């Protein structure tokens, strides 16, 4: 299928939507991929500047669910810190809706 996706690579590539085996969007084990997706596996993207994007909640989630998801996600980011990284790993945290204003989060509160 990658040959077919290659035809639209000029459009999908710059948007970051190309299928990638490293991200799990290309796999031969479809059943396992579906199970992970239904279990709530979150995939996040990192920009060149170090900005991390991920969906952690829906508008229908309660305040506690959003807090738990945010805390779990931030813990996962901290665990993914490379051993060679020095200094402050996370400088700022903000949450926003899809097209909304970002709200600053006090990282010490988490």
Biotite code that builds the C-alpha atoms (Angstrom):
import biotite.structure as struc

atoms = struc.array([
    struc.Atom([0.000, 0.000, 0.000], chain_id="A", res_id=1, res_name="UNK", atom_name="CA", element="C"),
    struc.Atom([2.967, 2.335, 0.457], chain_id="A", res_id=2, res_name="UNK", atom_name="CA", element="C"),
    struc.Atom([3.309, 2.473, -3.336], chain_id="A", res_id=3, res_name="UNK", atom_name="CA", element="C"),
    struc.Atom([-0.217, 3.849, -3.579], chain_id="A", res_id=4, res_name="UNK", atom_name="CA", element="C"),
    struc.Atom([0.392, 6.278, -0.723], chain_id="A", res_id=5, res_name="UNK", atom_name="CA", element="C"),
    struc.Atom([3.521, 7.492, -2.527], chain_id="A", res_id=6, res_name="UNK", atom_name="CA", element="C"),
    struc.Atom([1.321, 9.079, -5.181], chain_id="A", res_id=7, res_name="UNK", atom_name="CA", element="C"),
    struc.Atom([-0.161, 11.478, -2.649], chain_id="A", res_id=8, res_name="UNK", atom_name="CA", element="C"),
    struc.Atom([3.074, 11.925, -0.695], chain_id="A", res_id=9, res_name="UNK", atom_name="CA", element="C"),
    struc.Atom([3.527, 15.459, -1.988], chain_id="A", res_id=10, res_name="UNK", atom_name="CA", element="C"),
    struc.Atom([0.294, 16.436, -0.278], chain_id="A", res_id=11, res_name="UNK", atom_name="CA", element="C"),
    struc.Atom([0.476, 14.267, 2.859], chain_id="A", res_id=12, res_name="UNK", atom_name="CA", element="C"),
    struc.Atom([4.208, 14.655, 3.550], chain_id="A", res_id=13, res_name="UNK", atom_name="CA", element="C"),
    struc.Atom([4.366, 18.362, 4.412], chain_id="A", res_id=14, res_name="UNK", atom_name="CA", element="C"),
    struc.Atom([1.294, 17.982, 6.635], chain_id="A", res_id=15, res_name="UNK", atom_name="CA", element="C"),
    struc.Atom([2.912, 15.127, 8.553], chain_id="A", res_id=16, res_name="UNK", atom_name="CA", element="C"),
    struc.Atom([0.186, 12.676, 7.555], chain_id="A", res_id=17, res_name="UNK", atom_name="CA", element="C"),
    struc.Atom([2.265, 10.107, 5.675], chain_id="A", res_id=18, res_name="UNK", atom_name="CA", element="C"),
    struc.Atom([1.955, 6.567, 7.031], chain_id="A", res_id=19, res_name="UNK", atom_name="CA", element="C"),
    struc.Atom([5.020, 5.569, 9.011], chain_id="A", res_id=20, res_name="UNK", atom_name="CA", element="C"),
    struc.Atom([5.960, 2.149, 10.426], chain_id="A", res_id=21, res_name="UNK", atom_name="CA", element="C"),
    struc.Atom([7.688, 3.817, 13.397], chain_id="A", res_id=22, res_name="UNK", atom_name="CA", element="C"),
    struc.Atom([4.431, 5.443, 14.469], chain_id="A", res_id=23, res_name="UNK", atom_name="CA", element="C"),
    struc.Atom([2.404, 2.278, 14.001], chain_id="A", res_id=24, res_name="UNK", atom_name="CA", element="C"),
    struc.Atom([0.345, 3.612, 11.089], chain_id="A", res_id=25, res_name="UNK", atom_name="CA", element="C"),
    struc.Atom([1.824, 0.900, 8.847], chain_id="A", res_id=26, res_name="UNK", atom_name="CA", element="C"),
    struc.Atom([1.678, -2.608, 10.270], chain_id="A", res_id=27, res_name="UNK", atom_name="CA", element="C"),
    struc.Atom([1.172, -6.221, 9.274], chain_id="A", res_id=28, res_name="UNK", atom_name="CA", element="C"),
    struc.Atom([-0.478, -7.026, 12.642], chain_id="A", res_id=29, res_name="UNK", atom_name="CA", element="C"),
    struc.Atom([-3.805, -5.255, 12.148], chain_id="A", res_id=30, res_name="UNK", atom_name="CA", element="C"),
    struc.Atom([-5.560, -6.950, 15.088], chain_id="A", res_id=31, res_name="UNK", atom_name="CA", element="C"),
    struc.Atom([-2.949, -5.741, 17.559], chain_id="A", res_id=32, res_name="UNK", atom_name="CA", element="C"),
    struc.Atom([-3.024, -2.200, 16.114], chain_id="A", res_id=33, res_name="UNK", atom_name="CA", element="C"),
    struc.Atom([-6.818, -2.049, 16.447], chain_id="A", res_id=34, res_name="UNK", atom_name="CA", element="C"),
    struc.Atom([-6.636, -3.349, 20.029], chain_id="A", res_id=35, res_name="UNK", atom_name="CA", element="C"),
    struc.Atom([-4.105, -0.663, 20.959], chain_id="A", res_id=36, res_name="UNK", atom_name="CA", element="C"),
    struc.Atom([-6.203, 2.064, 19.329], chain_id="A", res_id=37, res_name="UNK", atom_name="CA", element="C"),
    struc.Atom([-9.345, 0.977, 21.182], chain_id="A", res_id=38, res_name="UNK", atom_name="CA", element="C"),
    struc.Atom([-7.401, 0.817, 24.456], chain_id="A", res_id=39, res_name="UNK", atom_name="CA", element="C"),
    struc.Atom([-6.633, 4.524, 24.077], chain_id="A", res_id=40, res_name="UNK", atom_name="CA", element="C"),
    struc.Atom([-3.043, 4.574, 22.878], chain_id="A", res_id=41, res_name="UNK", atom_name="CA", element="C"),
    struc.Atom([-2.015, 8.180, 22.344], chain_id="A", res_id=42, res_name="UNK", atom_name="CA", element="C"),
    struc.Atom([0.413, 9.111, 19.613], chain_id="A", res_id=43, res_name="UNK", atom_name="CA", element="C"),
    struc.Atom([2.149, 12.436, 19.883], chain_id="A", res_id=44, res_name="UNK", atom_name="CA", element="C"),
    struc.Atom([4.219, 14.503, 17.502], chain_id="A", res_id=45, res_name="UNK", atom_name="CA", element="C"),
    struc.Atom([7.210, 16.686, 18.201], chain_id="A", res_id=46, res_name="UNK", atom_name="CA", element="C"),
    struc.Atom([8.042, 19.704, 16.084], chain_id="A", res_id=47, res_name="UNK", atom_name="CA", element="C"),
    struc.Atom([11.585, 20.798, 15.280], chain_id="A", res_id=48, res_name="UNK", atom_name="CA", element="C"),
    struc.Atom([11.369, 23.476, 17.975], chain_id="A", res_id=49, res_name="UNK", atom_name="CA", element="C"),
    struc.Atom([10.521, 20.901, 20.634], chain_id="A", res_id=50, res_name="UNK", atom_name="CA", element="C"),
    struc.Atom([6.787, 21.584, 20.770], chain_id="A", res_id=51, res_name="UNK", atom_name="CA", element="C"),
    struc.Atom([4.783, 18.425, 21.520], chain_id="A", res_id=52, res_name="UNK", atom_name="CA", element="C"),
    struc.Atom([1.246, 17.991, 20.151], chain_id="A", res_id=53, res_name="UNK", atom_name="CA", element="C"),
    struc.Atom([-1.177, 15.331, 21.391], chain_id="A", res_id=54, res_name="UNK", atom_name="CA", element="C"),
    struc.Atom([-4.881, 14.885, 21.957], chain_id="A", res_id=55, res_name="UNK", atom_name="CA", element="C"),
    struc.Atom([-5.474, 13.982, 25.580], chain_id="A", res_id=56, res_name="UNK", atom_name="CA", element="C"),
    struc.Atom([-9.205, 14.582, 26.058], chain_id="A", res_id=57, res_name="UNK", atom_name="CA", element="C"),
    struc.Atom([-12.568, 15.225, 24.455], chain_id="A", res_id=58, res_name="UNK", atom_name="CA", element="C"),
    struc.Atom([-14.958, 18.048, 25.317], chain_id="A", res_id=59, res_name="UNK", atom_name="CA", element="C"),
    struc.Atom([-17.255, 15.543, 27.034], chain_id="A", res_id=60, res_name="UNK", atom_name="CA", element="C"),
    struc.Atom([-14.573, 14.411, 29.541], chain_id="A", res_id=61, res_name="UNK", atom_name="CA", element="C"),
    struc.Atom([-14.906, 15.360, 33.193], chain_id="A", res_id=62, res_name="UNK", atom_name="CA", element="C"),
    struc.Atom([-12.333, 17.539, 34.933], chain_id="A", res_id=63, res_name="UNK", atom_name="CA", element="C"),
    struc.Atom([-10.837, 14.511, 36.716], chain_id="A", res_id=64, res_name="UNK", atom_name="CA", element="C"),
    struc.Atom([-10.476, 12.558, 33.458], chain_id="A", res_id=65, res_name="UNK", atom_name="CA", element="C"),
    struc.Atom([-8.695, 15.459, 31.776], chain_id="A", res_id=66, res_name="UNK", atom_name="CA", element="C"),
    struc.Atom([-6.371, 15.848, 34.793], chain_id="A", res_id=67, res_name="UNK", atom_name="CA", element="C"),
    struc.Atom([-5.561, 12.106, 34.829], chain_id="A", res_id=68, res_name="UNK", atom_name="CA", element="C"),
    struc.Atom([-4.892, 12.044, 31.080], chain_id="A", res_id=69, res_name="UNK", atom_name="CA", element="C"),
    struc.Atom([-2.689, 15.145, 31.249], chain_id="A", res_id=70, res_name="UNK", atom_name="CA", element="C"),
    struc.Atom([-0.708, 13.768, 34.202], chain_id="A", res_id=71, res_name="UNK", atom_name="CA", element="C"),
    struc.Atom([-0.204, 10.403, 32.489], chain_id="A", res_id=72, res_name="UNK", atom_name="CA", element="C"),
    struc.Atom([0.876, 12.085, 29.252], chain_id="A", res_id=73, res_name="UNK", atom_name="CA", element="C"),
    struc.Atom([3.352, 14.389, 30.993], chain_id="A", res_id=74, res_name="UNK", atom_name="CA", element="C"),
    struc.Atom([4.789, 11.412, 32.901], chain_id="A", res_id=75, res_name="UNK", atom_name="CA", element="C"),
    struc.Atom([5.246, 9.572, 29.581], chain_id="A", res_id=76, res_name="UNK", atom_name="CA", element="C"),
    struc.Atom([7.064, 12.574, 28.096], chain_id="A", res_id=77, res_name="UNK", atom_name="CA", element="C"),
    struc.Atom([9.367, 12.779, 31.121], chain_id="A", res_id=78, res_name="UNK", atom_name="CA", element="C"),
    struc.Atom([10.140, 9.036, 30.887], chain_id="A", res_id=79, res_name="UNK", atom_name="CA", element="C"),
    struc.Atom([10.975, 9.454, 27.183], chain_id="A", res_id=80, res_name="UNK", atom_name="CA", element="C"),
    struc.Atom([13.679, 12.027, 28.004], chain_id="A", res_id=81, res_name="UNK", atom_name="CA", element="C"),
    struc.Atom([16.973, 11.013, 26.382], chain_id="A", res_id=82, res_name="UNK", atom_name="CA", element="C"),
    struc.Atom([19.816, 10.243, 28.781], chain_id="A", res_id=83, res_name="UNK", atom_name="CA", element="C"),
    struc.Atom([22.051, 12.833, 27.099], chain_id="A", res_id=84, res_name="UNK", atom_name="CA", element="C"),
    struc.Atom([19.559, 15.704, 27.477], chain_id="A", res_id=85, res_name="UNK", atom_name="CA", element="C"),
    struc.Atom([20.795, 18.329, 29.911], chain_id="A", res_id=86, res_name="UNK", atom_name="CA", element="C"),
    struc.Atom([19.033, 21.211, 31.588], chain_id="A", res_id=87, res_name="UNK", atom_name="CA", element="C"),
    struc.Atom([15.317, 21.788, 31.962], chain_id="A", res_id=88, res_name="UNK", atom_name="CA", element="C"),
    struc.Atom([13.452, 19.251, 29.825], chain_id="A", res_id=89, res_name="UNK", atom_name="CA", element="C"),
    struc.Atom([9.985, 20.847, 29.943], chain_id="A", res_id=90, res_name="UNK", atom_name="CA", element="C"),
    struc.Atom([9.935, 24.607, 30.154], chain_id="A", res_id=91, res_name="UNK", atom_name="CA", element="C"),
    struc.Atom([6.233, 25.356, 29.638], chain_id="A", res_id=92, res_name="UNK", atom_name="CA", element="C"),
    struc.Atom([2.981, 23.423, 29.481], chain_id="A", res_id=93, res_name="UNK", atom_name="CA", element="C"),
    struc.Atom([-0.269, 24.687, 27.998], chain_id="A", res_id=94, res_name="UNK", atom_name="CA", element="C"),
    struc.Atom([-3.589, 23.090, 27.126], chain_id="A", res_id=95, res_name="UNK", atom_name="CA", element="C"),
    struc.Atom([-5.993, 24.243, 24.451], chain_id="A", res_id=96, res_name="UNK", atom_name="CA", element="C"),
    struc.Atom([-8.985, 23.101, 22.499], chain_id="A", res_id=97, res_name="UNK", atom_name="CA", element="C"),
    struc.Atom([-8.528, 22.466, 18.788], chain_id="A", res_id=98, res_name="UNK", atom_name="CA", element="C"),
    struc.Atom([-8.760, 26.102, 17.757], chain_id="A", res_id=99, res_name="UNK", atom_name="CA", element="C"),
    struc.Atom([-8.870, 27.708, 21.188], chain_id="A", res_id=100, res_name="UNK", atom_name="CA", element="C"),
    struc.Atom([-6.566, 29.809, 23.286], chain_id="A", res_id=101, res_name="UNK", atom_name="CA", element="C"),
    struc.Atom([-3.839, 27.976, 25.194], chain_id="A", res_id=102, res_name="UNK", atom_name="CA", element="C"),
    struc.Atom([-4.125, 27.921, 28.980], chain_id="A", res_id=103, res_name="UNK", atom_name="CA", element="C"),
    struc.Atom([-0.834, 27.849, 30.865], chain_id="A", res_id=104, res_name="UNK", atom_name="CA", element="C"),
    struc.Atom([-0.443, 24.960, 33.303], chain_id="A", res_id=105, res_name="UNK", atom_name="CA", element="C"),
    struc.Atom([1.689, 25.135, 36.422], chain_id="A", res_id=106, res_name="UNK", atom_name="CA", element="C"),
    struc.Atom([3.990, 22.147, 35.964], chain_id="A", res_id=107, res_name="UNK", atom_name="CA", element="C"),
    struc.Atom([4.817, 22.040, 39.677], chain_id="A", res_id=108, res_name="UNK", atom_name="CA", element="C"),
    struc.Atom([1.124, 21.354, 40.397], chain_id="A", res_id=109, res_name="UNK", atom_name="CA", element="C"),
    struc.Atom([1.304, 18.133, 38.424], chain_id="A", res_id=110, res_name="UNK", atom_name="CA", element="C"),
])
